[in-house]
Amino acid sequence: MSDIKYIIAGEDGENTRFPCLAMVRYAMAAAVSLLAVGVIVLVIHAVFRSEDVHLSVNNGYIGADRLWDRTPVLSPDEQLGNIGATNNIKASAVVVHSKAPADVSETQLKHESTIDDDVGSSSIEPLPKECFLGCNSGDGETTQYTLQKASTTNLCVILIASNPSGRTKIDCGDTTVSLIDMSSPYKPIGEPLKLENFTVPPQTTITMQKRLKITDTTYIWNNYAGELRFSVRLQVSSTVTSYPLGKTHIKQQKYTCQPVTVGLVDVEDIFATDRVDCRPS
Ligand SMILES: *[C@@H]1O[C@H](CO)[C@@H](O)[C@H](O)[C@H]1NC(C)=O
């Protein structure tokens, strides 16, 4: 700033001797001033900027207590027939069983099928099986199961919310989480999950766990009968409020988290990944 004073006072002929130098000094002074103003604007902007919460999905995994039901077939050597020609069961749920008791077929709809270690040999190549559906148990016996649509299932959704900034707490209200199938037909899995309002204090990470109860498992049954897992995209929507310097900022935010695995709790160790970050969308 002493530069500026010198130039203003400099009517002693220096200007005439070095007019260009004076111009350069003015230009420099102007540039420095602009820079200072720019920095101040940036700082003010940063200080008052609203804060965004960082969301991620724990282990990239949503554990399901079941995706479908299975019951062991009591007499494995009874003859196999095929009543499945007209039903819409996936080709991965292979062998269809003819001797399902009538009352079971009533309650479990028309999808009666039996699975044995033949799973995977069908024309549609399913996900790896890891013997969950029953393998040769060593003595040559093969356990067979009848697959049924689950009457209900619970998905355990665990979200991690963090607020790395030290400037303000962040309130998240009216948060909903939707699970969308990442494969055709790309439909929602269950109803959107509503979270209670939550607050993330500065420089804090919180973990929230909420159960998504699905009472109509038709979609899972139609698309993933016999599968241990499938991939979904999470769409999170939330009213995010932050308070930089006591000023209240409210933002309607949407986040997308993918790919997230929905799978049986029993195989989480196999398919869990690192946490999957959610990106503002
Ligand atoms: C939850 O948050 C929303 C939006 O921020 C707000 O309108 C609502 O009153 C809050 N509900 C409760 C119970 O605090």
The ligand as a Tripos MOL2 file, in Angstrom:
@<TRIPOS>MOLECULE
LIG
   14    14     1     0     0
SMALL
NO_CHARGES

@<TRIPOS>ATOM
      1 C1        -38.1040  -32.4570   10.3780 C.3       1 LIG1
      2 O1        -37.4660  -31.6060    9.4490 O.3       1 LIG1
      3 C2        -38.3550  -30.9040    8.5910 C.3       1 LIG1
      4 C3        -37.5270  -30.1630    7.5480 C.3       1 LIG1
      5 O2        -36.3630  -29.6260    8.0750 O.3       1 LIG1
      6 C4        -39.2390  -29.9910    9.4080 C.3       1 LIG1
      7 O3        -40.1440  -29.2910    8.5790 O.3       1 LIG1
      8 C5        -40.0040  -30.8270   10.4150 C.3       1 LIG1
      9 O4        -40.7440  -29.9760   11.2740 O.3       1 LIG1
     10 C6        -39.0480  -31.6690   11.2490 C.3       1 LIG1
     11 N1        -39.8380  -32.5730   12.0640 N.am      1 LIG1
     12 C7        -39.6000  -32.7480   13.3420 C.2       1 LIG1
     13 C8        -40.4570  -33.7360   14.0380 C.3       1 LIG1
     14 O5        -38.7190  -32.1430   13.9540 O.2       1 LIG1
@<TRIPOS>BOND
     1     1     2 1
     2     1    10 1
     3     2     3 1
     4     3     4 1
     5     3     6 1
     6     4     5 1
     7     6     7 1
     8     6     8 1
     9     8     9 1
    10     8    10 1
    11    10    11 1
    12    11    12 1
    13    12    13 1
    14    12    14 2
@<TRIPOS>SUBSTRUCTURE
     1 LIG1         1 GROUP 0 **** ****
